């Protein structure tokens, strides 16, 4: 019976997301035509994320170690176990922001509009693609656009319950090069609401525990410290995760 309810909720979740994406698509399209309108684009997808989370019965419980500063450019680093993570990070991020994600998202009918404009796709198997992507991200950071990235490089869709996989080094080198503080985010039990895209186990309403850690300054660091910074962020995020 529980599995049936999860399947029904999954179909409902897909319907809600598709309907609101379709309703807002003309506005997304107009907002994506000019970089000057990207703040509006972010407000729209943040609004959609809030509405869809509410309609899906997701109660987002935020614990914040230290209030984030408005106007400050950050690199948000979070663990990644669910497609819901994208909506949640849209709600968390302050001001102007953009995502960096795998190139396959260009094939997603909902997300491709963003990854052809405001967000940055990357083929992690190609050094040239990664170089170009991080160069573009660096330029966006220079313009005051915060970055949202899942440093695992994707969802671990093999192990359930999920555990974090090793982080990629790129975001941490970039944070040091650009002197941008990193905000570690622990998405604690989002996989219980929806694991990966929800197709295998369905979805369910409920509480989503999110821990926003204190920003880590990179002012005193150099490139040689990037591995240590990467491990530090990994340990901070992992310290709050539920593995049972």
PLY file of the C-alpha trace (Angstrom):
ply
format ascii 1.0
element vertex 244
property float x
property float y
property float z
element edge 243
property int vertex1
property int vertex2
end_header
0.00 0.00 0.00
2.83 2.39 0.89
4.53 1.72 -2.45
1.27 2.47 -4.27
0.89 5.77 -2.43
4.46 6.72 -3.29
3.78 5.97 -6.97
0.63 8.07 -6.93
2.47 10.94 -5.26
5.24 10.65 -7.86
2.75 11.03 -10.72
1.21 13.99 -8.90
4.65 15.57 -8.38
5.52 15.24 -12.07
2.17 16.77 -13.03
2.62 19.74 -10.68
6.15 20.48 -11.92
5.19 20.11 -15.59
2.12 22.35 -15.26
3.97 25.18 -13.50
6.95 24.88 -15.83
4.59 25.19 -18.80
2.74 28.14 -17.27
5.95 30.01 -16.52
7.85 29.01 -19.65
6.91 32.14 -21.66
8.19 34.31 -18.79
11.32 32.17 -18.42
11.93 32.54 -22.13
11.58 36.32 -22.06
13.80 36.58 -18.97
16.48 34.47 -20.61
16.82 36.64 -23.70
18.93 39.30 -21.99
21.45 38.87 -19.14
20.06 42.07 -17.61
16.88 40.11 -16.90
18.59 37.17 -15.18
17.61 38.44 -11.70
13.97 38.18 -12.79
14.66 34.69 -14.13
16.00 33.66 -10.72
13.04 35.18 -8.89
10.68 33.22 -11.13
12.37 29.88 -10.57
12.66 30.59 -6.86
8.91 31.33 -6.78
8.13 28.15 -8.71
10.30 26.15 -6.31
8.45 27.53 -3.28
5.01 26.90 -4.81
5.84 23.39 -6.04
7.41 22.42 -2.70
4.25 23.53 -0.92
1.93 21.69 -3.32
4.02 18.52 -3.04
3.61 18.60 0.72
7.29 19.24 1.41
7.96 21.04 4.66
11.38 22.64 4.35
13.08 22.89 7.73
16.11 25.17 7.54
18.82 25.37 10.19
21.20 28.25 9.54
24.54 28.43 11.35
25.08 32.07 10.39
22.84 34.43 8.37
24.09 34.91 4.82
24.92 38.45 3.75
22.81 40.09 1.08
24.92 41.31 -1.80
27.73 38.86 -1.00
28.83 36.52 -3.77
29.04 32.89 -2.61
29.81 29.44 -3.95
27.13 27.13 -2.57
28.27 23.50 -2.30
25.70 20.80 -1.46
25.44 17.03 -1.51
23.22 15.66 -4.28
20.74 12.80 -3.88
17.54 14.07 -5.49
16.12 16.18 -8.29
14.42 18.14 -5.50
17.86 19.50 -4.57
17.69 21.97 -7.44
14.43 23.48 -6.18
15.75 23.68 -2.63
18.96 25.42 -3.67
16.93 27.97 -5.68
15.15 28.82 -2.42
18.36 29.01 -0.37
20.48 31.15 -2.70
20.55 34.89 -2.10
20.53 37.55 -4.83
21.90 36.71 -8.26
22.94 33.10 -8.78
23.51 30.42 -11.38
24.09 26.68 -11.49
26.87 24.59 -12.93
25.73 21.11 -13.96
26.38 18.15 -16.19
26.02 18.63 -19.93
23.22 16.03 -20.11
20.87 18.59 -18.54
20.73 20.27 -21.94
18.45 17.37 -22.91
16.05 18.04 -20.04
12.91 19.77 -21.41
12.52 21.87 -18.25
16.15 22.76 -17.51
17.64 23.19 -20.97
16.40 26.77 -21.27
18.47 27.68 -18.21
21.55 25.71 -19.23
21.56 27.42 -22.61
21.50 30.85 -20.97
22.08 31.67 -17.30
23.48 28.31 -16.10
26.70 26.61 -17.20
26.80 23.03 -18.55
30.00 20.98 -18.38
31.20 17.70 -19.82
33.34 16.44 -16.95
34.98 13.85 -19.21
36.42 16.60 -21.40
39.23 18.78 -20.06
38.50 21.41 -22.71
34.80 21.54 -21.77
35.66 21.77 -18.07
38.19 24.56 -18.72
35.67 26.57 -20.74
32.91 25.99 -18.21
34.99 27.11 -15.22
36.25 30.11 -17.19
32.65 31.16 -17.82
31.71 30.53 -14.19
34.68 32.64 -13.10
33.46 35.50 -15.29
29.99 35.21 -13.74
31.47 35.30 -10.23
33.36 38.46 -11.20
29.98 39.96 -12.12
28.59 39.16 -8.68
26.63 36.02 -9.62
26.83 33.38 -6.91
27.44 29.79 -7.99
25.42 26.74 -6.97
27.25 23.47 -7.55
26.99 19.84 -6.49
30.70 18.92 -6.24
30.05 15.18 -6.40
29.41 15.76 -10.10
26.00 14.07 -10.11
23.65 11.81 -8.15
24.92 8.47 -6.91
22.06 6.40 -8.37
23.63 3.05 -7.50
23.88 2.95 -3.71
20.70 3.19 -1.63
20.48 4.70 0.92
22.86 7.13 -0.76
26.24 8.18 0.61
28.40 11.01 -0.67
30.98 10.29 -3.33
34.34 12.13 -3.54
34.16 15.78 -4.55
35.61 17.24 -7.73
38.40 19.76 -7.16
37.34 22.51 -9.59
34.93 24.53 -7.39
37.46 24.78 -4.58
40.31 25.95 -6.80
37.92 28.53 -8.25
36.83 29.71 -4.80
40.46 30.32 -3.85
41.36 31.99 -7.16
38.40 34.36 -6.95
38.50 34.81 -3.15
34.86 33.73 -2.85
33.52 32.25 0.41
32.04 28.74 0.22
28.69 27.91 1.82
28.44 24.18 2.60
24.85 22.92 2.56
23.74 19.57 3.99
20.56 18.31 2.29
19.96 15.84 5.06
17.04 13.58 4.17
15.80 14.80 0.79
16.42 11.32 -0.65
13.64 10.03 1.61
11.19 12.33 -0.15
12.57 11.59 -3.65
15.66 9.55 -4.46
17.24 10.54 -7.78
14.33 11.32 -10.14
11.80 9.33 -8.12
11.12 6.72 -10.80
12.39 3.74 -8.77
10.84 4.27 -5.33
8.31 7.01 -5.99
8.02 10.15 -3.86
6.43 11.18 -0.61
5.49 14.41 1.22
7.19 15.18 4.51
9.86 17.16 6.29
13.04 18.09 4.43
15.86 18.91 6.83
18.41 21.36 5.41
21.49 22.60 7.26
23.19 25.74 5.95
26.66 25.88 7.44
28.76 28.91 8.26
30.49 30.32 5.15
34.15 29.39 4.81
36.46 32.26 3.93
39.13 31.60 1.29
41.05 34.85 1.82
44.04 33.27 3.52
44.26 30.27 1.18
46.29 29.58 -1.95
45.83 27.06 -4.76
47.91 24.46 -2.92
45.22 24.45 -0.21
42.42 23.40 -2.59
42.54 19.70 -1.69
42.45 20.51 2.02
39.51 22.88 1.44
37.70 20.22 -0.59
38.10 17.66 2.20
37.02 20.18 4.82
33.80 21.02 2.96
33.12 17.30 2.40
33.47 16.57 6.12
31.28 19.53 7.13
28.45 18.51 4.81
28.75 14.81 5.70
28.63 15.55 9.43
24.92 16.36 9.25
23.75 13.65 6.91
21.46 10.78 7.92
22.79 7.44 6.65
20.06 5.16 7.88
0 1
1 2
2 3
3 4
4 5
5 6
6 7
7 8
8 9
9 10
10 11
11 12
12 13
13 14
14 15
15 16
16 17
17 18
18 19
19 20
20 21
21 22
22 23
23 24
24 25
25 26
26 27
27 28
28 29
29 30
30 31
31 32
32 33
33 34
34 35
35 36
36 37
37 38
38 39
39 40
40 41
41 42
42 43
43 44
44 45
45 46
46 47
47 48
48 49
49 50
50 51
51 52
52 53
53 54
54 55
55 56
56 57
57 58
58 59
59 60
60 61
61 62
62 63
63 64
64 65
65 66
66 67
67 68
68 69
69 70
70 71
71 72
72 73
73 74
74 75
75 76
76 77
77 78
78 79
79 80
80 81
81 82
82 83
83 84
84 85
85 86
86 87
87 88
88 89
89 90
90 91
91 92
92 93
93 94
94 95
95 96
96 97
97 98
98 99
99 100
100 101
101 102
102 103
103 104
104 105
105 106
106 107
107 108
108 109
109 110
110 111
111 112
112 113
113 114
114 115
115 116
116 117
117 118
118 119
119 120
120 121
121 122
122 123
123 124
124 125
125 126
126 127
127 128
128 129
129 130
130 131
131 132
132 133
133 134
134 135
135 136
136 137
137 138
138 139
139 140
140 141
141 142
142 143
143 144
144 145
145 146
146 147
147 148
148 149
149 150
150 151
151 152
152 153
153 154
154 155
155 156
156 157
157 158
158 159
159 160
160 161
161 162
162 163
163 164
164 165
165 166
166 167
167 168
168 169
169 170
170 171
171 172
172 173
173 174
174 175
175 176
176 177
177 178
178 179
179 180
180 181
181 182
182 183
183 184
184 185
185 186
186 187
187 188
188 189
189 190
190 191
191 192
192 193
193 194
194 195
195 196
196 197
197 198
198 199
199 200
200 201
201 202
202 203
203 204
204 205
205 206
206 207
207 208
208 209
209 210
210 211
211 212
212 213
213 214
214 215
215 216
216 217
217 218
218 219
219 220
220 221
221 222
222 223
223 224
224 225
225 226
226 227
227 228
228 229
229 230
230 231
231 232
232 233
233 234
234 235
235 236
236 237
237 238
238 239
239 240
240 241
241 242
242 243
